[in-house]
Amino acid sequence: MPAAGARPTSAGPKPHVRRAPWHRSVWFWSAVAGVALVVSIVVSVGMGAADIRPAEVLASITAHLGLAEPQLTPIRDGIIWDLRLTRVLTAAAVGAGLALCGAVMQALTRNPLADPYLLGLSSGASLGAVAVIVLGASLVLPVTAFIGALVALAATLALASAAGGVTPTRTVLAGVAVSALAAALTSFVIFWSAKGDSYREILSWLLGSLGGANWSTVAISGVALVVIGVPLVAGGRVLDAFAFGDSAASALGVNVAGVRWGLLGATALLTGAMVSVSGSIGFIGLVLPHAVRLLVGSRHRALLPLAALVGAIVLVWADTIARTAFEPRELPVGIVTAIIGAPVFALILARKRGVS
């Protein structure tokens, strides 16, 4: 019998602490995705009508960053720095932003079919873009597309509030209504006003295109991703609370209404910025969050940053296919993402059905 006051000792072995399996290691997959993104950018810049080696891509980048002396001819350097790198970087930023917004929207609405365009943002941006293309003022297209997305967001939230409050169900239904109205107005403008070159430009924008990328679009998408995307990633813990419902989140100390408004607003701003430089690109925000969940589970602190990295990689390669598969003609990148995304989404659904 042990002496009084003596500490009890365990006669058996220490209990085994179960660690997450390697395939769910966030750090592992983040490292893999980070390296894959860098390699994808370098290789993609080298692909096109003018074949450019990865060493030349690195030489151009290091020269412009002041890390090395210029080694390339002005023509090849211009192809790399001004034409291809801007497009690839814009694709990476847009892909990251759309995938991140899709994951946040699915968490906020508790709807696995939610995507960044659920609140009518894409239709609102399309209406603004089509209006300025028809008027011949394409130089301000990103600005008007962004304004159109914000107007659509305001209309969606106002309609949801008027219906009784910004709940997931009311917000989704309001977004569907606003999206339908904006799409109808866009079709009306196209039917009555578009012709010739403006019609082709409108079609390219509505299907998603990065053909007009330049350093301005890199700045817009990159700054938006950093300023808005980083706080969204930091809010992963709060999104985990939303997974259990509003009542559970409130019991955990979350200001449900305030946080939902803030996250919806931030997601809308980021989506509007991305759509304003790329047009409507589907499936990135819908499919990729589901694919990443298969790797790291549903904890948003892990899901959000990895979804952004995977989104960047996928859109870089989708745009590479769009601009090189049928040279000298170019496909809208939205067609490529739909061709790839639809069967992938079907496979994910089949896998989840088998698991359940």
Contacts in CASP RR format, 6 or more apart in sequence:
PFRMAT RR
TARGET T0000
AUTHOR 0000-0000-0000
METHOD contacts of the structure
MODEL  1
MPAAGARPTSAGPKPHVRRAPWHRSVWFWSAVAGVALVVSIVVSVGMGAA
DIRPAEVLASITAHLGLAEPQLTPIRDGIIWDLRLTRVLTAAAVGAGLAL
CGAVMQALTRNPLADPYLLGLSSGASLGAVAVIVLGASLVLPVTAFIGAL
VALAATLALASAAGGVTPTRTVLAGVAVSALAAALTSFVIFWSAKGDSYR
EILSWLLGSLGGANWSTVAISGVALVVIGVPLVAGGRVLDAFAFGDSAAS
ALGVNVAGVRWGLLGATALLTGAMVSVSGSIGFIGLVLPHAVRLLVGSRH
RALLPLAALVGAIVLVWADTIARTAFEPRELPVGIVTAIIGAPVFALILA
RKRGVS
2 8 0 8 1.000
22 28 0 8 1.000
23 295 0 8 1.000
24 295 0 8 1.000
24 296 0 8 1.000
24 297 0 8 1.000
26 296 0 8 1.000
26 302 0 8 1.000
26 306 0 8 1.000
29 295 0 8 1.000
29 296 0 8 1.000
29 306 0 8 1.000
30 305 0 8 1.000
30 306 0 8 1.000
30 309 0 8 1.000
33 306 0 8 1.000
33 309 0 8 1.000
33 310 0 8 1.000
33 313 0 8 1.000
34 309 0 8 1.000
36 313 0 8 1.000
37 92 0 8 1.000
37 309 0 8 1.000
37 312 0 8 1.000
37 313 0 8 1.000
37 316 0 8 1.000
40 313 0 8 1.000
40 316 0 8 1.000
40 317 0 8 1.000
41 85 0 8 1.000
41 88 0 8 1.000
41 89 0 8 1.000
41 92 0 8 1.000
41 316 0 8 1.000
42 54 0 8 1.000
42 57 0 8 1.000
42 58 0 8 1.000
43 54 0 8 1.000
44 84 0 8 1.000
44 88 0 8 1.000
44 316 0 8 1.000
44 317 0 8 1.000
44 319 0 8 1.000
44 320 0 8 1.000
45 52 0 8 1.000
45 57 0 8 1.000
45 80 0 8 1.000
45 84 0 8 1.000
45 85 0 8 1.000
45 88 0 8 1.000
46 52 0 8 1.000
46 53 0 8 1.000
46 54 0 8 1.000
46 56 0 8 1.000
46 57 0 8 1.000
46 80 0 8 1.000
46 84 0 8 1.000
47 320 0 8 1.000
47 324 0 8 1.000
48 84 0 8 1.000
48 323 0 8 1.000
48 324 0 8 1.000
48 327 0 8 1.000
49 327 0 8 1.000
49 328 0 8 1.000
50 76 0 8 1.000
50 79 0 8 1.000
52 76 0 8 1.000
52 79 0 8 1.000
52 80 0 8 1.000
52 84 0 8 1.000
56 72 0 8 1.000
56 76 0 8 1.000
56 80 0 8 1.000
57 80 0 8 1.000
57 85 0 8 1.000
59 68 0 8 1.000
59 71 0 8 1.000
59 72 0 8 1.000
60 72 0 8 1.000
60 76 0 8 1.000
60 77 0 8 1.000
60 78 0 8 1.000
60 80 0 8 1.000
60 81 0 8 1.000
60 85 0 8 1.000
61 80 0 8 1.000
61 81 0 8 1.000
61 85 0 8 1.000
62 68 0 8 1.000
63 69 0 8 1.000
63 70 0 8 1.000
63 71 0 8 1.000
63 72 0 8 1.000
63 77 0 8 1.000
64 81 0 8 1.000
70 77 0 8 1.000
72 80 0 8 1.000
82 214 0 8 1.000
82 215 0 8 1.000
86 213 0 8 1.000
86 214 0 8 1.000
86 215 0 8 1.000
86 217 0 8 1.000
86 218 0 8 1.000
87 210 0 8 1.000
87 211 0 8 1.000
87 212 0 8 1.000
87 213 0 8 1.000
87 319 0 8 1.000
87 323 0 8 1.000
88 316 0 8 1.000
88 319 0 8 1.000
88 320 0 8 1.000
89 213 0 8 1.000
89 218 0 8 1.000
89 222 0 8 1.000
90 210 0 8 1.000
90 213 0 8 1.000
90 217 0 8 1.000
90 218 0 8 1.000
90 221 0 8 1.000
90 277 0 8 1.000
90 278 0 8 1.000
91 210 0 8 1.000
91 213 0 8 1.000
91 278 0 8 1.000
91 312 0 8 1.000
91 315 0 8 1.000
91 316 0 8 1.000
91 318 0 8 1.000
91 319 0 8 1.000
91 333 0 8 1.000
92 312 0 8 1.000
92 313 0 8 1.000
92 315 0 8 1.000
92 316 0 8 1.000
93 218 0 8 1.000
93 221 0 8 1.000
93 222 0 8 1.000
93 224 0 8 1.000
93 225 0 8 1.000
93 274 0 8 1.000
93 312 0 8 1.000
94 210 0 8 1.000
94 221 0 8 1.000
94 274 0 8 1.000
94 277 0 8 1.000
94 278 0 8 1.000
94 281 0 8 1.000
94 315 0 8 1.000
95 274 0 8 1.000
95 281 0 8 1.000
95 284 0 8 1.000
95 308 0 8 1.000
95 311 0 8 1.000
95 312 0 8 1.000
95 314 0 8 1.000
95 315 0 8 1.000
96 225 0 8 1.000
96 308 0 8 1.000
96 309 0 8 1.000
96 311 0 8 1.000
96 312 0 8 1.000
97 116 0 8 1.000
97 221 0 8 1.000
97 224 0 8 1.000
97 225 0 8 1.000
97 229 0 8 1.000
97 270 0 8 1.000
97 271 0 8 1.000
97 274 0 8 1.000
97 308 0 8 1.000
97 311 0 8 1.000
98 116 0 8 1.000
98 271 0 8 1.000
98 274 0 8 1.000
98 281 0 8 1.000
98 282 0 8 1.000
98 284 0 8 1.000
98 285 0 8 1.000
98 311 0 8 1.000
98 315 0 8 1.000
99 284 0 8 1.000
99 285 0 8 1.000
99 288 0 8 1.000
99 289 0 8 1.000
99 292 0 8 1.000
99 307 0 8 1.000
99 308 0 8 1.000
99 310 0 8 1.000
99 311 0 8 1.000
99 312 0 8 1.000
99 314 0 8 1.000
100 229 0 8 1.000
100 232 0 8 1.000
100 233 0 8 1.000
100 270 0 8 1.000
100 304 0 8 1.000
100 307 0 8 1.000
100 308 0 8 1.000
101 116 0 8 1.000
101 232 0 8 1.000
101 267 0 8 1.000
101 270 0 8 1.000
101 271 0 8 1.000
101 274 0 8 1.000
101 285 0 8 1.000
102 114 0 8 1.000
102 115 0 8 1.000
102 116 0 8 1.000
102 267 0 8 1.000
102 285 0 8 1.000
102 286 0 8 1.000
102 289 0 8 1.000
102 307 0 8 1.000
103 285 0 8 1.000
103 288 0 8 1.000
103 289 0 8 1.000
103 292 0 8 1.000
103 300 0 8 1.000
103 303 0 8 1.000
103 304 0 8 1.000
103 307 0 8 1.000
104 232 0 8 1.000
104 239 0 8 1.000
104 263 0 8 1.000
104 267 0 8 1.000
104 304 0 8 1.000
105 111 0 8 1.000
105 114 0 8 1.000
105 115 0 8 1.000
105 116 0 8 1.000
105 118 0 8 1.000
105 119 0 8 1.000
105 267 0 8 1.000
106 112 0 8 1.000
106 114 0 8 1.000
106 115 0 8 1.000
106 289 0 8 1.000
107 239 0 8 1.000
107 242 0 8 1.000
107 243 0 8 1.000
107 300 0 8 1.000
108 114 0 8 1.000
108 168 0 8 1.000
108 239 0 8 1.000
108 242 0 8 1.000
108 260 0 8 1.000
108 263 0 8 1.000
108 264 0 8 1.000
108 267 0 8 1.000
109 118 0 8 1.000
109 168 0 8 1.000
109 171 0 8 1.000
109 172 0 8 1.000
110 168 0 8 1.000
110 242 0 8 1.000
110 243 0 8 1.000
110 245 0 8 1.000
111 118 0 8 1.000
111 168 0 8 1.000
111 172 0 8 1.000
112 290 0 8 1.000
113 286 0 8 1.000
114 172 0 8 1.000
114 286 0 8 1.000
115 282 0 8 1.000
115 285 0 8 1.000
115 286 0 8 1.000
116 122 0 8 1.000
116 267 0 8 1.000
116 270 0 8 1.000
116 271 0 8 1.000
116 274 0 8 1.000
116 285 0 8 1.000
117 123 0 8 1.000
117 179 0 8 1.000
117 271 0 8 1.000
117 280 0 8 1.000
117 282 0 8 1.000
118 172 0 8 1.000
118 175 0 8 1.000
119 152 0 8 1.000
119 153 0 8 1.000
119 156 0 8 1.000
119 157 0 8 1.000
119 171 0 8 1.000
119 174 0 8 1.000
119 175 0 8 1.000
119 178 0 8 1.000
119 179 0 8 1.000
119 264 0 8 1.000
119 268 0 8 1.000
120 149 0 8 1.000
120 152 0 8 1.000
120 153 0 8 1.000
120 156 0 8 1.000
120 175 0 8 1.000
120 176 0 8 1.000
120 178 0 8 1.000
120 179 0 8 1.000
120 182 0 8 1.000
121 149 0 8 1.000
121 152 0 8 1.000
121 153 0 8 1.000
121 268 0 8 1.000
121 271 0 8 1.000
121 272 0 8 1.000
121 275 0 8 1.000
122 149 0 8 1.000
122 179 0 8 1.000
122 271 0 8 1.000
122 275 0 8 1.000
122 279 0 8 1.000
122 280 0 8 1.000
123 152 0 8 1.000
123 178 0 8 1.000
123 179 0 8 1.000
123 180 0 8 1.000
123 181 0 8 1.000
123 182 0 8 1.000
123 183 0 8 1.000
123 186 0 8 1.000
124 148 0 8 1.000
124 149 0 8 1.000
124 151 0 8 1.000
124 152 0 8 1.000
124 178 0 8 1.000
124 179 0 8 1.000
124 182 0 8 1.000
124 186 0 8 1.000
125 145 0 8 1.000
125 146 0 8 1.000
125 148 0 8 1.000
125 149 0 8 1.000
125 152 0 8 1.000
125 272 0 8 1.000
125 275 0 8 1.000
125 276 0 8 1.000
125 279 0 8 1.000
125 280 0 8 1.000
126 145 0 8 1.000
126 182 0 8 1.000
126 183 0 8 1.000
126 186 0 8 1.000
126 205 0 8 1.000
126 206 0 8 1.000
126 279 0 8 1.000
126 280 0 8 1.000
127 148 0 8 1.000
127 152 0 8 1.000
127 182 0 8 1.000
127 185 0 8 1.000
127 186 0 8 1.000
127 189 0 8 1.000
128 144 0 8 1.000
128 145 0 8 1.000
128 147 0 8 1.000
128 148 0 8 1.000
129 141 0 8 1.000
129 144 0 8 1.000
129 145 0 8 1.000
129 202 0 8 1.000
129 205 0 8 1.000
129 276 0 8 1.000
129 279 0 8 1.000
130 186 0 8 1.000
130 189 0 8 1.000
130 190 0 8 1.000
130 194 0 8 1.000
130 202 0 8 1.000
130 205 0 8 1.000
130 206 0 8 1.000
131 144 0 8 1.000
131 189 0 8 1.000
132 138 0 8 1.000
132 140 0 8 1.000
132 141 0 8 1.000
132 144 0 8 1.000
133 141 0 8 1.000
133 194 0 8 1.000
133 198 0 8 1.000
133 201 0 8 1.000
133 202 0 8 1.000
133 205 0 8 1.000
134 189 0 8 1.000
134 190 0 8 1.000
134 193 0 8 1.000
134 194 0 8 1.000
134 198 0 8 1.000
134 202 0 8 1.000
136 198 0 8 1.000
137 144 0 8 1.000
138 201 0 8 1.000
141 205 0 8 1.000
141 276 0 8 1.000
142 216 0 8 1.000
142 217 0 8 1.000
142 220 0 8 1.000
142 276 0 8 1.000
142 277 0 8 1.000
143 276 0 8 1.000
145 272 0 8 1.000
145 275 0 8 1.000
145 276 0 8 1.000
145 279 0 8 1.000
146 272 0 8 1.000
146 273 0 8 1.000
146 275 0 8 1.000
146 276 0 8 1.000
149 268 0 8 1.000
149 271 0 8 1.000
149 272 0 8 1.000
149 275 0 8 1.000
149 276 0 8 1.000
150 268 0 8 1.000
150 269 0 8 1.000
150 272 0 8 1.000
152 175 0 8 1.000
152 178 0 8 1.000
152 179 0 8 1.000
152 182 0 8 1.000
153 264 0 8 1.000
153 265 0 8 1.000
153 268 0 8 1.000
155 174 0 8 1.000
155 178 0 8 1.000
156 171 0 8 1.000
156 174 0 8 1.000
156 175 0 8 1.000
156 178 0 8 1.000
157 166 0 8 1.000
157 171 0 8 1.000
157 174 0 8 1.000
157 261 0 8 1.000
157 264 0 8 1.000
159 174 0 8 1.000
159 175 0 8 1.000
159 177 0 8 1.000
159 178 0 8 1.000
160 166 0 8 1.000
160 167 0 8 1.000
160 170 0 8 1.000
160 171 0 8 1.000
160 173 0 8 1.000
160 174 0 8 1.000
160 175 0 8 1.000
163 170 0 8 1.000
163 173 0 8 1.000
163 174 0 8 1.000
164 170 0 8 1.000
166 257 0 8 1.000
166 260 0 8 1.000
166 261 0 8 1.000
166 264 0 8 1.000
167 246 0 8 1.000
171 264 0 8 1.000
186 206 0 8 1.000
190 199 0 8 1.000
190 202 0 8 1.000
194 202 0 8 1.000
203 332 0 8 1.000
204 332 0 8 1.000
205 279 0 8 1.000
205 280 0 8 1.000
206 279 0 8 1.000
206 280 0 8 1.000
207 280 0 8 1.000
207 332 0 8 1.000
207 333 0 8 1.000
207 334 0 8 1.000
207 335 0 8 1.000
208 278 0 8 1.000
208 279 0 8 1.000
208 280 0 8 1.000
208 281 0 8 1.000
208 332 0 8 1.000
208 333 0 8 1.000
208 334 0 8 1.000
209 278 0 8 1.000
209 279 0 8 1.000
209 330 0 8 1.000
209 332 0 8 1.000
209 333 0 8 1.000
209 334 0 8 1.000
210 217 0 8 1.000
210 277 0 8 1.000
210 278 0 8 1.000
210 319 0 8 1.000
210 322 0 8 1.000
210 333 0 8 1.000
211 323 0 8 1.000
211 330 0 8 1.000
213 277 0 8 1.000
217 277 0 8 1.000
217 278 0 8 1.000
220 273 0 8 1.000
220 276 0 8 1.000
220 277 0 8 1.000
221 273 0 8 1.000
221 274 0 8 1.000
221 277 0 8 1.000
221 278 0 8 1.000
224 269 0 8 1.000
224 270 0 8 1.000
224 273 0 8 1.000
224 274 0 8 1.000
225 270 0 8 1.000
225 308 0 8 1.000
228 266 0 8 1.000
228 269 0 8 1.000
228 270 0 8 1.000
228 273 0 8 1.000
229 266 0 8 1.000
229 270 0 8 1.000
229 308 0 8 1.000
231 266 0 8 1.000
232 263 0 8 1.000
232 266 0 8 1.000
232 267 0 8 1.000
232 270 0 8 1.000
232 304 0 8 1.000
233 304 0 8 1.000
233 305 0 8 1.000
233 308 0 8 1.000
235 263 0 8 1.000
235 300 0 8 1.000
235 304 0 8 1.000
236 300 0 8 1.000
236 301 0 8 1.000
236 304 0 8 1.000
237 300 0 8 1.000
237 301 0 8 1.000
238 249 0 8 1.000
238 254 0 8 1.000
238 259 0 8 1.000
238 263 0 8 1.000
239 263 0 8 1.000
239 300 0 8 1.000
239 304 0 8 1.000
240 299 0 8 1.000
240 300 0 8 1.000
240 301 0 8 1.000
241 248 0 8 1.000
241 249 0 8 1.000
241 252 0 8 1.000
241 253 0 8 1.000
241 254 0 8 1.000
242 249 0 8 1.000
242 254 0 8 1.000
242 256 0 8 1.000
242 260 0 8 1.000
243 298 0 8 1.000
246 256 0 8 1.000
249 256 0 8 1.000
249 259 0 8 1.000
250 256 0 8 1.000
278 333 0 8 1.000
280 334 0 8 1.000
281 315 0 8 1.000
281 333 0 8 1.000
281 334 0 8 1.000
281 337 0 8 1.000
282 334 0 8 1.000
282 337 0 8 1.000
282 338 0 8 1.000
283 334 0 8 1.000
283 337 0 8 1.000
283 338 0 8 1.000
283 340 0 8 1.000
283 341 0 8 1.000
283 342 0 8 1.000
283 345 0 8 1.000
284 311 0 8 1.000
284 314 0 8 1.000
284 315 0 8 1.000
284 337 0 8 1.000
285 311 0 8 1.000
286 345 0 8 1.000
287 341 0 8 1.000
287 344 0 8 1.000
287 345 0 8 1.000
287 348 0 8 1.000
288 307 0 8 1.000
288 310 0 8 1.000
288 311 0 8 1.000
288 314 0 8 1.000
289 303 0 8 1.000
289 307 0 8 1.000
290 345 0 8 1.000
290 348 0 8 1.000
291 310 0 8 1.000
291 344 0 8 1.000
291 348 0 8 1.000
292 303 0 8 1.000
292 306 0 8 1.000
292 307 0 8 1.000
292 310 0 8 1.000
293 303 0 8 1.000
294 348 0 8 1.000
294 351 0 8 1.000
295 306 0 8 1.000
296 302 0 8 1.000
296 303 0 8 1.000
296 306 0 8 1.000
297 303 0 8 1.000
314 337 0 8 1.000
314 340 0 8 1.000
315 333 0 8 1.000
315 337 0 8 1.000
318 333 0 8 1.000
318 334 0 8 1.000
318 336 0 8 1.000
318 337 0 8 1.000
318 340 0 8 1.000
319 333 0 8 1.000
319 336 0 8 1.000
321 331 0 8 1.000
321 336 0 8 1.000
322 330 0 8 1.000
322 331 0 8 1.000
322 332 0 8 1.000
322 333 0 8 1.000
322 334 0 8 1.000
322 335 0 8 1.000
322 336 0 8 1.000
323 330 0 8 1.000
323 331 0 8 1.000
325 331 0 8 1.000
END
